[in-house]
Amino acid sequence: MFTLLVMTMVIVFLIIFGSLFSLALKASWGIVKIAFSLLALPLVLIGMVMSGFALLLLPGLLILVLLLIFGLVL
């Protein structure tokens, strides 16, 4: 009789706290998505823009450095 009561209590415990656990997982996933979209995504986009500018400016900087070097040598 005691084991039947304990098993019933365990099943009720798992039903109640299992649903709460799934709700907590859904809420934390929502918080992670919001934090990623507000914090990480802009940093990634800024990094992509800066690397694009670096790729555009690198040939011009190399030409400028070469002109300065050869201008000082000559």
N, CA, C and O atoms as a Maestro MAE file, in Angstrom:
{
 s_m_m2io_version
 :::
 2.0.0
}

f_m_ct {
 s_m_title
 :::
 protein
 m_atom[296] {
  # First column is atom index #
  i_m_mmod_type
  r_m_x_coord
  r_m_y_coord
  r_m_z_coord
  i_m_residue_number
  s_m_chain_name
  s_m_pdb_residue_name
  s_m_pdb_atom_name
  i_m_atomic_number
  :::
  1 25 0.821 -1.194 0.000 1 A "MET " " N  " 7
  2 3 0.000 0.000 0.000 1 A "MET " " CA " 6
  3 2 0.866 1.259 0.000 1 A "MET " " C  " 6
  4 15 0.583 2.232 -0.699 1 A "MET " " O  " 8
  5 25 1.939 1.209 0.813 2 A "PHE " " N  " 7
  6 3 2.829 2.369 0.909 2 A "PHE " " CA " 6
  7 2 3.557 2.620 -0.410 2 A "PHE " " C  " 6
  8 15 3.727 3.766 -0.824 2 A "PHE " " O  " 8
  9 25 3.988 1.533 -1.073 3 A "THR " " N  " 7
  10 3 4.707 1.705 -2.335 3 A "THR " " CA " 6
  11 2 3.792 2.259 -3.421 3 A "THR " " C  " 6
  12 15 4.249 3.023 -4.272 3 A "THR " " O  " 8
  13 25 2.515 1.893 -3.413 4 A "LEU " " N  " 7
  14 3 1.568 2.437 -4.386 4 A "LEU " " CA " 6
  15 2 1.389 3.937 -4.180 4 A "LEU " " C  " 6
  16 15 1.302 4.697 -5.145 4 A "LEU " " O  " 8
  17 25 1.334 4.356 -2.921 5 A "LEU " " N  " 7
  18 3 1.224 5.780 -2.607 5 A "LEU " " CA " 6
  19 2 2.474 6.528 -3.048 5 A "LEU " " C  " 6
  20 15 2.380 7.619 -3.610 5 A "LEU " " O  " 8
  21 25 3.640 5.950 -2.797 6 A "VAL " " N  " 7
  22 3 4.900 6.589 -3.192 6 A "VAL " " CA " 6
  23 2 4.999 6.669 -4.716 6 A "VAL " " C  " 6
  24 15 5.414 7.699 -5.248 6 A "VAL " " O  " 8
  25 25 4.634 5.631 -5.409 7 A "MET " " N  " 7
  26 3 4.685 5.649 -6.881 7 A "MET " " CA " 6
  27 2 3.722 6.684 -7.448 7 A "MET " " C  " 6
  28 15 4.042 7.373 -8.417 7 A "MET " " O  " 8
  29 25 2.548 6.790 -6.846 8 A "THR " " N  " 7
  30 3 1.581 7.791 -7.297 8 A "THR " " CA " 6
  31 2 2.121 9.196 -7.064 8 A "THR " " C  " 6
  32 15 1.976 10.070 -7.919 8 A "THR " " O  " 8
  33 25 2.739 9.412 -5.917 9 A "MET " " N  " 7
  34 3 3.309 10.730 -5.630 9 A "MET " " CA " 6
  35 2 4.448 11.062 -6.591 9 A "MET " " C  " 6
  36 15 4.586 12.207 -7.021 9 A "MET " " O  " 8
  37 25 5.261 10.065 -6.928 10 A "VAL " " N  " 7
  38 3 6.355 10.285 -7.873 10 A "VAL " " CA " 6
  39 2 5.807 10.638 -9.252 10 A "VAL " " C  " 6
  40 15 6.329 11.534 -9.914 10 A "VAL " " O  " 8
  41 25 4.773 9.952 -9.684 11 A "ILE " " N  " 7
  42 3 4.179 10.237 -11.001 11 A "ILE " " CA " 6
  43 2 3.576 11.635 -11.030 11 A "ILE " " C  " 6
  44 15 3.753 12.367 -12.004 11 A "ILE " " O  " 8
  45 25 2.860 12.011 -9.967 12 A "VAL " " N  " 7
  46 3 2.287 13.362 -9.898 12 A "VAL " " CA " 6
  47 2 3.399 14.406 -9.868 12 A "VAL " " C  " 6
  48 15 3.291 15.448 -10.515 12 A "VAL " " O  " 8
  49 25 4.468 14.129 -9.120 13 A "PHE " " N  " 7
  50 3 5.609 15.035 -9.057 13 A "PHE " " CA " 6
  51 2 6.220 15.235 -10.447 13 A "PHE " " C  " 6
  52 15 6.517 16.362 -10.846 13 A "PHE " " O  " 8
  53 25 6.404 14.137 -11.175 14 A "LEU " " N  " 7
  54 3 6.988 14.246 -12.513 14 A "LEU " " CA " 6
  55 2 6.070 14.989 -13.477 14 A "LEU " " C  " 6
  56 15 6.541 15.743 -14.328 14 A "LEU " " O  " 8
  57 25 4.757 14.778 -13.347 15 A "ILE " " N  " 7
  58 3 3.824 15.484 -14.232 15 A "ILE " " CA " 6
  59 2 3.867 16.986 -13.967 15 A "ILE " " C  " 6
  60 15 3.950 17.782 -14.903 15 A "ILE " " O  " 8
  61 25 3.810 17.374 -12.691 16 A "ILE " " N  " 7
  62 3 3.776 18.804 -12.351 16 A "ILE " " CA " 6
  63 2 5.111 19.465 -12.679 16 A "ILE " " C  " 6
  64 15 5.146 20.475 -13.383 16 A "ILE " " O  " 8
  65 25 6.209 18.902 -12.172 17 A "PHE " " N  " 7
  66 3 7.493 19.563 -12.353 17 A "PHE " " CA " 6
  67 2 8.094 19.304 -13.732 17 A "PHE " " C  " 6
  68 15 8.973 20.048 -14.166 17 A "PHE " " O  " 8
  69 25 7.640 18.270 -14.422 18 A "GLY " " N  " 7
  70 3 8.055 18.066 -15.805 18 A "GLY " " CA " 6
  71 2 7.515 19.157 -16.701 18 A "GLY " " C  " 6
  72 15 8.222 19.662 -17.572 18 A "GLY " " O  " 8
  73 25 6.249 19.527 -16.487 19 A "SER " " N  " 7
  74 3 5.675 20.610 -17.284 19 A "SER " " CA " 6
  75 2 6.332 21.940 -16.930 19 A "SER " " C  " 6
  76 15 6.545 22.779 -17.804 19 A "SER " " O  " 8
  77 25 6.653 22.135 -15.653 20 A "LEU " " N  " 7
  78 3 7.354 23.363 -15.266 20 A "LEU " " CA " 6
  79 2 8.757 23.411 -15.869 20 A "LEU " " C  " 6
  80 15 9.236 24.475 -16.261 20 A "LEU " " O  " 8
  81 25 9.409 22.251 -15.941 21 A "PHE " " N  " 7
  82 3 10.746 22.193 -16.527 21 A "PHE " " CA " 6
  83 2 10.702 22.529 -18.013 21 A "PHE " " C  " 6
  84 15 11.562 23.254 -18.514 21 A "PHE " " O  " 8
  85 25 9.695 22.002 -18.722 22 A "SER " " N  " 7
  86 3 9.581 22.319 -20.152 22 A "SER " " CA " 6
  87 2 9.265 23.800 -20.352 22 A "SER " " C  " 6
  88 15 9.759 24.419 -21.294 22 A "SER " " O  " 8
  89 25 8.450 24.364 -19.474 23 A "LEU " " N  " 7
  90 3 8.158 25.797 -19.549 23 A "LEU " " CA " 6
  91 2 9.418 26.623 -19.302 23 A "LEU " " C  " 6
  92 15 9.639 27.641 -19.959 23 A "LEU " " O  " 8
  93 25 10.241 26.180 -18.353 24 A "ALA " " N  " 7
  94 3 11.495 26.891 -18.069 24 A "ALA " " CA " 6
  95 2 12.444 26.813 -19.259 24 A "ALA " " C  " 6
  96 15 13.125 27.791 -19.567 24 A "ALA " " O  " 8
  97 25 12.499 25.673 -19.925 25 A "LEU " " N  " 7
  98 3 13.352 25.556 -21.114 25 A "LEU " " CA " 6
  99 2 12.881 26.472 -22.230 25 A "LEU " " C  " 6
  100 15 13.698 27.106 -22.899 25 A "LEU " " O  " 8
  101 25 11.574 26.550 -22.437 26 A "LYS " " N  " 7
  102 3 11.042 27.438 -23.476 26 A "LYS " " CA " 6
  103 2 11.345 28.901 -23.158 26 A "LYS " " C  " 6
  104 15 11.705 29.673 -24.046 26 A "LYS " " O  " 8
  105 25 11.199 29.274 -21.892 27 A "ALA " " N  " 7
  106 3 11.470 30.665 -21.494 27 A "ALA " " CA " 6
  107 2 12.947 31.004 -21.641 27 A "ALA " " C  " 6
  108 15 13.292 32.086 -22.115 27 A "ALA " " O  " 8
  109 25 13.816 30.090 -21.238 28 A "SER " " N  " 7
  110 3 15.248 30.379 -21.348 28 A "SER " " CA " 6
  111 2 15.680 30.437 -22.809 28 A "SER " " C  " 6
  112 15 16.552 31.233 -23.158 28 A "SER " " O  " 8
  113 25 15.088 29.614 -23.669 29 A "TRP " " N  " 7
  114 3 15.408 29.681 -25.097 29 A "TRP " " CA " 6
  115 2 14.966 31.024 -25.677 29 A "TRP " " C  " 6
  116 15 15.664 31.591 -26.518 29 A "TRP " " O  " 8
  117 25 13.828 31.533 -25.243 30 A "GLY " " N  " 7
  118 3 13.381 32.849 -25.701 30 A "GLY " " CA " 6
  119 2 14.325 33.946 -25.249 30 A "GLY " " C  " 6
  120 15 14.623 34.869 -26.007 30 A "GLY " " O  " 8
  121 25 14.798 33.847 -24.010 31 A "ILE " " N  " 7
  122 3 15.737 34.852 -23.494 31 A "ILE " " CA " 6
  123 2 17.047 34.788 -24.256 31 A "ILE " " C  " 6
  124 15 17.637 35.827 -24.551 31 A "ILE " " O  " 8
  125 25 17.518 33.588 -24.583 32 A "VAL " " N  " 7
  126 3 18.761 33.442 -25.342 32 A "VAL " " CA " 6
  127 2 18.604 34.031 -26.738 32 A "VAL " " C  " 6
  128 15 19.519 34.688 -27.235 32 A "VAL " " O  " 8
  129 25 17.473 33.808 -27.370 33 A "LYS " " N  " 7
  130 3 17.251 34.380 -28.709 33 A "LYS " " CA " 6
  131 2 17.239 35.906 -28.667 33 A "LYS " " C  " 6
  132 15 17.811 36.559 -29.539 33 A "LYS " " O  " 8
  133 25 16.590 36.468 -27.657 34 A "ILE " " N  " 7
  134 3 16.549 37.933 -27.537 34 A "ILE " " CA " 6
  135 2 17.946 38.487 -27.263 34 A "ILE " " C  " 6
  136 15 18.345 39.488 -27.857 34 A "ILE " " O  " 8
  137 25 18.687 37.841 -26.368 35 A "ALA " " N  " 7
  138 3 20.034 38.312 -26.049 35 A "ALA " " CA " 6
  139 2 20.942 38.211 -27.263 35 A "ALA " " C  " 6
  140 15 21.761 39.100 -27.497 35 A "ALA " " O  " 8
  141 25 20.811 37.140 -28.040 36 A "PHE " " N  " 7
  142 3 21.644 36.998 -29.232 36 A "PHE " " CA " 6
  143 2 21.305 38.063 -30.259 36 A "PHE " " C  " 6
  144 15 22.202 38.642 -30.871 36 A "PHE " " O  " 8
  145 25 20.022 38.325 -30.453 37 A "SER " " N  " 7
  146 3 19.646 39.310 -31.467 37 A "SER " " CA " 6
  147 2 19.995 40.728 -31.038 37 A "SER " " C  " 6
  148 15 20.231 41.583 -31.891 37 A "SER " " O  " 8
  149 25 20.033 40.997 -29.742 38 A "LEU " " N  " 7
  150 3 20.346 42.349 -29.281 38 A "LEU " " CA " 6
  151 2 21.840 42.583 -29.076 38 A "LEU " " C  " 6
  152 15 22.311 43.709 -29.231 38 A "LEU " " O  " 8
  153 25 22.588 41.544 -28.732 39 A "LEU " " N  " 7
  154 3 23.994 41.732 -28.392 39 A "LEU " " CA " 6
  155 2 24.940 41.170 -29.449 39 A "LEU " " C  " 6
  156 15 25.796 41.892 -29.962 39 A "LEU " " O  " 8
  157 25 24.794 39.907 -29.773 40 A "ALA " " N  " 7
  158 3 25.788 39.248 -30.617 40 A "ALA " " CA " 6
  159 2 25.630 39.610 -32.090 40 A "ALA " " C  " 6
  160 15 26.628 39.817 -32.780 40 A "ALA " " O  " 8
  161 25 24.420 39.687 -32.573 41 A "LEU " " N  " 7
  162 3 24.211 39.954 -33.992 41 A "LEU " " CA " 6
  163 2 24.757 41.316 -34.429 41 A "LEU " " C  " 6
  164 15 25.404 41.382 -35.473 41 A "LEU " " O  " 8
  165 25 24.531 42.400 -33.688 42 A "PRO " " N  " 7
  166 3 25.146 43.670 -34.098 42 A "PRO " " CA " 6
  167 2 26.677 43.630 -34.086 42 A "PRO " " C  " 6
  168 15 27.319 44.246 -34.936 42 A "PRO " " O  " 8
  169 25 27.260 42.909 -33.131 43 A "LEU " " N  " 7
  170 3 28.720 42.800 -33.109 43 A "LEU " " CA " 6
  171 2 29.235 42.054 -34.341 43 A "LEU " " C  " 6
  172 15 30.259 42.427 -34.913 43 A "LEU " " O  " 8
  173 25 28.534 41.018 -34.740 44 A "VAL " " N  " 7
  174 3 28.920 40.275 -35.946 44 A "VAL " " CA " 6
  175 2 28.792 41.166 -37.174 44 A "VAL " " C  " 6
  176 15 29.672 41.163 -38.036 44 A "VAL " " O  " 8
  177 25 27.716 41.921 -37.262 45 A "LEU " " N  " 7
  178 3 27.521 42.805 -38.414 45 A "LEU " " CA " 6
  179 2 28.573 43.911 -38.456 45 A "LEU " " C  " 6
  180 15 29.073 44.246 -39.530 45 A "LEU " " O  " 8
  181 25 28.910 44.473 -37.316 46 A "ILE " " N  " 7
  182 3 29.951 45.506 -37.271 46 A "ILE " " CA " 6
  183 2 31.290 44.913 -37.694 46 A "ILE " " C  " 6
  184 15 32.039 45.543 -38.440 46 A "ILE " " O  " 8
  185 25 31.594 43.714 -37.224 47 A "GLY " " N  " 7
  186 3 32.835 43.043 -37.638 47 A "GLY " " CA " 6
  187 2 32.875 42.789 -39.133 47 A "GLY " " C  " 6
  188 15 33.920 42.945 -39.766 47 A "GLY " " O  " 8
  189 25 31.732 42.394 -39.706 48 A "MET " " N  " 7
  190 3 31.695 42.155 -41.148 48 A "MET " " CA " 6
  191 2 31.919 43.457 -41.929 48 A "MET " " C  " 6
  192 15 32.611 43.455 -42.947 48 A "MET " " O  " 8
  193 25 31.341 44.558 -41.459 49 A "VAL " " N  " 7
  194 3 31.524 45.847 -42.130 49 A "VAL " " CA " 6
  195 2 32.976 46.292 -42.039 49 A "VAL " " C  " 6
  196 15 33.550 46.749 -43.028 49 A "VAL " " O  " 8
  197 25 33.576 46.160 -40.849 50 A "MET " " N  " 7
  198 3 34.970 46.573 -40.681 50 A "MET " " CA " 6
  199 2 35.913 45.735 -41.525 50 A "MET " " C  " 6
  200 15 36.860 46.264 -42.107 50 A "MET " " O  " 8
  201 25 35.665 44.431 -41.599 51 A "SER " " N  " 7
  202 3 36.543 43.596 -42.426 51 A "SER " " CA " 6
  203 2 36.366 43.934 -43.905 51 A "SER " " C  " 6
  204 15 37.323 43.860 -44.676 51 A "SER " " O  " 8
  205 25 35.154 44.301 -44.303 52 A "GLY " " N  " 7
  206 3 34.932 44.726 -45.681 52 A "GLY " " CA " 6
  207 2 35.677 46.014 -45.992 52 A "GLY " " C  " 6
  208 15 36.269 46.148 -47.063 52 A "GLY " " O  " 8
  209 25 35.650 46.970 -45.054 53 A "PHE " " N  " 7
  210 3 36.393 48.207 -45.251 53 A "PHE " " CA " 6
  211 2 37.897 47.943 -45.314 53 A "PHE " " C  " 6
  212 15 38.613 48.561 -46.102 53 A "PHE " " O  " 8
  213 25 38.363 47.019 -44.474 54 A "ALA " " N  " 7
  214 3 39.786 46.694 -44.481 54 A "ALA " " CA " 6
  215 2 40.184 46.084 -45.826 54 A "ALA " " C  " 6
  216 15 41.253 46.384 -46.358 54 A "ALA " " O  " 8
  217 25 39.323 45.233 -46.369 55 A "LEU " " N  " 7
  218 3 39.634 44.642 -47.673 55 A "LEU " " CA " 6
  219 2 39.615 45.677 -48.787 55 A "LEU " " C  " 6
  220 15 40.373 45.569 -49.750 55 A "LEU " " O  " 8
  221 25 38.749 46.682 -48.660 56 A "LEU " " N  " 7
  222 3 38.698 47.730 -49.681 56 A "LEU " " CA " 6
  223 2 39.888 48.687 -49.566 56 A "LEU " " C  " 6
  224 15 40.415 49.143 -50.581 56 A "LEU " " O  " 8
  225 25 40.308 48.988 -48.354 57 A "LEU " " N  " 7
  226 3 41.361 49.978 -48.154 57 A "LEU " " CA " 6
  227 2 42.771 49.406 -48.244 57 A "LEU " " C  " 6
  228 15 43.726 50.160 -48.433 57 A "LEU " " O  " 8
  229 25 42.923 48.094 -48.113 58 A "LEU " " N  " 7
  230 3 44.252 47.494 -48.094 58 A "LEU " " CA " 6
  231 2 45.054 47.752 -49.371 58 A "LEU " " C  " 6
  232 15 46.223 48.126 -49.268 58 A "LEU " " O  " 8
  233 25 44.491 47.573 -50.565 59 A "PRO " " N  " 7
  234 3 45.293 47.868 -51.768 59 A "PRO " " CA " 6
  235 2 45.716 49.339 -51.855 59 A "PRO " " C  " 6
  236 15 46.838 49.642 -52.260 59 A "PRO " " O  " 8
  237 25 44.820 50.241 -51.476 60 A "GLY " " N  " 7
  238 3 45.175 51.663 -51.496 60 A "GLY " " CA " 6
  239 2 46.280 51.992 -50.515 60 A "GLY " " C  " 6
  240 15 47.166 52.790 -50.822 60 A "GLY " " O  " 8
  241 25 46.239 51.387 -49.335 61 A "LEU " " N  " 7
  242 3 47.300 51.610 -48.357 61 A "LEU " " CA " 6
  243 2 48.635 51.044 -48.836 61 A "LEU " " C  " 6
  244 15 49.683 51.654 -48.621 61 A "LEU " " O  " 8
  245 25 48.599 49.879 -49.483 62 A "LEU " " N  " 7
  246 3 49.843 49.312 -50.013 62 A "LEU " " CA " 6
  247 2 50.448 50.194 -51.096 62 A "LEU " " C  " 6
  248 15 51.662 50.396 -51.130 62 A "LEU " " O  " 8
  249 25 49.614 50.713 -51.972 63 A "ILE " " N  " 7
  250 3 50.110 51.622 -53.020 63 A "ILE " " CA " 6
  251 2 50.688 52.879 -52.402 63 A "ILE " " C  " 6
  252 15 51.741 53.353 -52.830 63 A "ILE " " O  " 8
  253 25 50.009 53.428 -51.395 64 A "LEU " " N  " 7
  254 3 50.501 54.634 -50.723 64 A "LEU " " CA " 6
  255 2 51.846 54.380 -50.039 64 A "LEU " " C  " 6
  256 15 52.749 55.213 -50.114 64 A "LEU " " O  " 8
  257 25 51.974 53.245 -49.381 65 A "VAL " " N  " 7
  258 3 53.239 52.920 -48.720 65 A "VAL " " CA " 6
  259 2 54.351 52.744 -49.742 65 A "VAL " " C  " 6
  260 15 55.463 53.230 -49.531 65 A "VAL " " O  " 8
  261 25 54.074 52.062 -50.842 66 A "LEU " " N  " 7
  262 3 55.091 51.889 -51.882 66 A "LEU " " CA " 6
  263 2 55.506 53.222 -52.493 66 A "LEU " " C  " 6
  264 15 56.688 53.448 -52.752 66 A "LEU " " O  " 8
  265 25 54.536 54.105 -52.723 67 A "LEU " " N  " 7
  266 3 54.880 55.430 -53.262 67 A "LEU " " CA " 6
  267 2 55.735 56.223 -52.281 67 A "LEU " " C  " 6
  268 15 56.670 56.916 -52.681 67 A "LEU " " O  " 8
  269 25 55.410 56.118 -50.995 68 A "LEU " " N  " 7
  270 3 56.208 56.830 -49.998 68 A "LEU " " CA " 6
  271 2 57.616 56.264 -49.905 68 A "LEU " " C  " 6
  272 15 58.584 57.015 -49.787 68 A "LEU " " O  " 8
  273 25 57.732 54.947 -49.959 69 A "ILE " " N  " 7
  274 3 59.066 54.324 -49.874 69 A "ILE " " CA " 6
  275 2 59.914 54.708 -51.093 69 A "ILE " " C  " 6
  276 15 61.063 55.129 -50.962 69 A "ILE " " O  " 8
  277 25 59.322 54.555 -52.266 70 A "PHE " " N  " 7
  278 3 60.100 54.885 -53.483 70 A "PHE " " CA " 6
  279 2 60.286 56.393 -53.632 70 A "PHE " " C  " 6
  280 15 61.253 56.837 -54.250 70 A "PHE " " O  " 8
  281 25 59.395 57.164 -53.087 71 A "GLY " " N  " 7
  282 3 59.557 58.620 -53.136 71 A "GLY " " CA " 6
  283 2 60.701 59.057 -52.228 71 A "GLY " " C  " 6
  284 15 61.422 59.999 -52.557 71 A "GLY " " O  " 8
  285 25 60.877 58.390 -51.096 72 A "LEU " " N  " 7
  286 3 61.963 58.733 -50.199 72 A "LEU " " CA " 6
  287 2 63.294 58.204 -50.710 72 A "LEU " " C  " 6
  288 15 64.337 58.822 -50.499 72 A "LEU " " O  " 8
  289 25 63.254 57.038 -51.397 73 A "VAL " " N  " 7
  290 3 64.490 56.447 -51.897 73 A "VAL " " CA " 6
  291 2 65.009 57.266 -53.081 73 A "VAL " " C  " 6
  292 15 66.202 57.557 -53.170 73 A "VAL " " O  " 8
  293 25 64.108 57.630 -53.979 74 A "LEU " " N  " 7
  294 3 64.545 58.379 -55.168 74 A "LEU " " CA " 6
  295 2 64.842 59.767 -54.748 74 A "LEU " " C  " 6
  296 15 65.229 60.592 -55.576 74 A "LEU " " O  " 8
  :::
 }
 m_bond[295] {
  # First column is bond index #
  i_m_from
  i_m_to
  i_m_order
  :::
  1 1 2 1
  2 2 3 1
  3 3 4 2
  4 3 5 1
  5 5 6 1
  6 6 7 1
  7 7 8 2
  8 7 9 1
  9 9 10 1
  10 10 11 1
  11 11 12 2
  12 11 13 1
  13 13 14 1
  14 14 15 1
  15 15 16 2
  16 15 17 1
  17 17 18 1
  18 18 19 1
  19 19 20 2
  20 19 21 1
  21 21 22 1
  22 22 23 1
  23 23 24 2
  24 23 25 1
  25 25 26 1
  26 26 27 1
  27 27 28 2
  28 27 29 1
  29 29 30 1
  30 30 31 1
  31 31 32 2
  32 31 33 1
  33 33 34 1
  34 34 35 1
  35 35 36 2
  36 35 37 1
  37 37 38 1
  38 38 39 1
  39 39 40 2
  40 39 41 1
  41 41 42 1
  42 42 43 1
  43 43 44 2
  44 43 45 1
  45 45 46 1
  46 46 47 1
  47 47 48 2
  48 47 49 1
  49 49 50 1
  50 50 51 1
  51 51 52 2
  52 51 53 1
  53 53 54 1
  54 54 55 1
  55 55 56 2
  56 55 57 1
  57 57 58 1
  58 58 59 1
  59 59 60 2
  60 59 61 1
  61 61 62 1
  62 62 63 1
  63 63 64 2
  64 63 65 1
  65 65 66 1
  66 66 67 1
  67 67 68 2
  68 67 69 1
  69 69 70 1
  70 70 71 1
  71 71 72 2
  72 71 73 1
  73 73 74 1
  74 74 75 1
  75 75 76 2
  76 75 77 1
  77 77 78 1
  78 78 79 1
  79 79 80 2
  80 79 81 1
  81 81 82 1
  82 82 83 1
  83 83 84 2
  84 83 85 1
  85 85 86 1
  86 86 87 1
  87 87 88 2
  88 87 89 1
  89 89 90 1
  90 90 91 1
  91 91 92 2
  92 91 93 1
  93 93 94 1
  94 94 95 1
  95 95 96 2
  96 95 97 1
  97 97 98 1
  98 98 99 1
  99 99 100 2
  100 99 101 1
  101 101 102 1
  102 102 103 1
  103 103 104 2
  104 103 105 1
  105 105 106 1
  106 106 107 1
  107 107 108 2
  108 107 109 1
  109 109 110 1
  110 110 111 1
  111 111 112 2
  112 111 113 1
  113 113 114 1
  114 114 115 1
  115 115 116 2
  116 115 117 1
  117 117 118 1
  118 118 119 1
  119 119 120 2
  120 119 121 1
  121 121 122 1
  122 122 123 1
  123 123 124 2
  124 123 125 1
  125 125 126 1
  126 126 127 1
  127 127 128 2
  128 127 129 1
  129 129 130 1
  130 130 131 1
  131 131 132 2
  132 131 133 1
  133 133 134 1
  134 134 135 1
  135 135 136 2
  136 135 137 1
  137 137 138 1
  138 138 139 1
  139 139 140 2
  140 139 141 1
  141 141 142 1
  142 142 143 1
  143 143 144 2
  144 143 145 1
  145 145 146 1
  146 146 147 1
  147 147 148 2
  148 147 149 1
  149 149 150 1
  150 150 151 1
  151 151 152 2
  152 151 153 1
  153 153 154 1
  154 154 155 1
  155 155 156 2
  156 155 157 1
  157 157 158 1
  158 158 159 1
  159 159 160 2
  160 159 161 1
  161 161 162 1
  162 162 163 1
  163 163 164 2
  164 163 165 1
  165 165 166 1
  166 166 167 1
  167 167 168 2
  168 167 169 1
  169 169 170 1
  170 170 171 1
  171 171 172 2
  172 171 173 1
  173 173 174 1
  174 174 175 1
  175 175 176 2
  176 175 177 1
  177 177 178 1
  178 178 179 1
  179 179 180 2
  180 179 181 1
  181 181 182 1
  182 182 183 1
  183 183 184 2
  184 183 185 1
  185 185 186 1
  186 186 187 1
  187 187 188 2
  188 187 189 1
  189 189 190 1
  190 190 191 1
  191 191 192 2
  192 191 193 1
  193 193 194 1
  194 194 195 1
  195 195 196 2
  196 195 197 1
  197 197 198 1
  198 198 199 1
  199 199 200 2
  200 199 201 1
  201 201 202 1
  202 202 203 1
  203 203 204 2
  204 203 205 1
  205 205 206 1
  206 206 207 1
  207 207 208 2
  208 207 209 1
  209 209 210 1
  210 210 211 1
  211 211 212 2
  212 211 213 1
  213 213 214 1
  214 214 215 1
  215 215 216 2
  216 215 217 1
  217 217 218 1
  218 218 219 1
  219 219 220 2
  220 219 221 1
  221 221 222 1
  222 222 223 1
  223 223 224 2
  224 223 225 1
  225 225 226 1
  226 226 227 1
  227 227 228 2
  228 227 229 1
  229 229 230 1
  230 230 231 1
  231 231 232 2
  232 231 233 1
  233 233 234 1
  234 234 235 1
  235 235 236 2
  236 235 237 1
  237 237 238 1
  238 238 239 1
  239 239 240 2
  240 239 241 1
  241 241 242 1
  242 242 243 1
  243 243 244 2
  244 243 245 1
  245 245 246 1
  246 246 247 1
  247 247 248 2
  248 247 249 1
  249 249 250 1
  250 250 251 1
  251 251 252 2
  252 251 253 1
  253 253 254 1
  254 254 255 1
  255 255 256 2
  256 255 257 1
  257 257 258 1
  258 258 259 1
  259 259 260 2
  260 259 261 1
  261 261 262 1
  262 262 263 1
  263 263 264 2
  264 263 265 1
  265 265 266 1
  266 266 267 1
  267 267 268 2
  268 267 269 1
  269 269 270 1
  270 270 271 1
  271 271 272 2
  272 271 273 1
  273 273 274 1
  274 274 275 1
  275 275 276 2
  276 275 277 1
  277 277 278 1
  278 278 279 1
  279 279 280 2
  280 279 281 1
  281 281 282 1
  282 282 283 1
  283 283 284 2
  284 283 285 1
  285 285 286 1
  286 286 287 1
  287 287 288 2
  288 287 289 1
  289 289 290 1
  290 290 291 1
  291 291 292 2
  292 291 293 1
  293 293 294 1
  294 294 295 1
  295 295 296 2
  :::
 }
}
